[in-house]
Amino acid sequence: MTKKILRKVLEEVLGTEVGRHQYASFDLIGDIAVLRLPGELEYLGLLLGEALLKANRRISTVLLQKGGVSGTFRLRNLQWILGEKRTETIHKEHGCLFKVDLAKAYFSPRLQHERLRIAHLIKPLENLVNLFSGVGCFSIIAAKHSLLRSAFSIDLNPDAVKLMEENIRLNKVEGRVIPILGDAKDVVEHSLVGIADRVLMPLPELVYEYLDTAIKALKPSGGFLHLYDFVHASRDEDPIKKVMEQASSRLQSLKVKYRILFGRIVRSVGPNWYQVALDVRIMPLDEG
């Protein structure tokens, strides 16, 4: 309903024919709405923000995201529009509570289906290594919705790790979700080689650069990789197939035995751009 309100405002301001073809969206994170508009429509931020506040009583703050995420920590460039002047909130998802600060650590509510899907794949007493944990959502939801033994949750951003530590306490998963500050390559090399039944790689920008690290973290008996990638696909191309081909090429170069078990489009991230998830089984070399 709220998205229809945005469309209605665009059509009223720009005219029906122009407005219906313009892009406007928002993420609702806790009680904060993050508007996303093309650069040429950012001047409508205040008007659209007012419409959001009227349409949804859950919203206390409206922020405008200017451009994409950027920098080593993949942070949003946010401009306050209306409501309470803050970037911190509590987000609820799948029975869990997450403290997030959108100015300090990356968070997307658009991965909620994936977070629960991964949790439901985990078998009792498995070890999960999450190479890019952020504020801990994947790991904590996995701990709450499965019987995993441990989730080793790594992130390079000190602010993200502080929030993750608080979220671990909020959700009472101390001892099962282990927060680790550092670069995933260094952390795995020094303390997590051969420990994981599953490795999670929810950072598309680094998925292939860290593929060797993910494989090192798996047990000698093999295990599962959960990979995420961005891909451009025209109307006559299959985004999932393109990511499968890319992943296969990289896995073959690492001389491992593998089988791609599943692929799905997670979301659209722009015109003809998609985020795709792959589940891959890595097998020991002596297994056919």
Secondary structure as UniProt FT lines:
FT   HELIX           2..14
FT   HELIX           16..19
FT   TURN            20..21
FT   STRAND          25..29
FT   TURN            30..31
FT   STRAND          32..36
FT   HELIX           39..44
FT   HELIX           45..55
FT   TURN            57..58
FT   STRAND          61..65
FT   TURN            71..74
FT   STRAND          78..83
FT   STRAND          88..93
FT   TURN            94..95
FT   STRAND          96..101
FT   TURN            102..104
FT   HELIX           109..111
FT   HELIX           112..121
FT   TURN            124..125
FT   STRAND          127..130
FT   TURN            134..135
FT   HELIX           137..145
FT   STRAND          150..155
FT   HELIX           158..170
FT   TURN            171..172
FT   TURN            175..176
FT   STRAND          177..181
FT   HELIX           184..187
FT   HELIX           188..192
FT   TURN            193..194
FT   STRAND          198..201
FT   HELIX           204..206
FT   TURN            207..210
FT   HELIX           211..217
FT   TURN            220..221
FT   STRAND          223..232
FT   TURN            235..236
FT   HELIX           239..253
FT   TURN            254..255
FT   STRAND          257..270
FT   TURN            271..272
FT   STRAND          273..283
FT   TURN            285..286
//
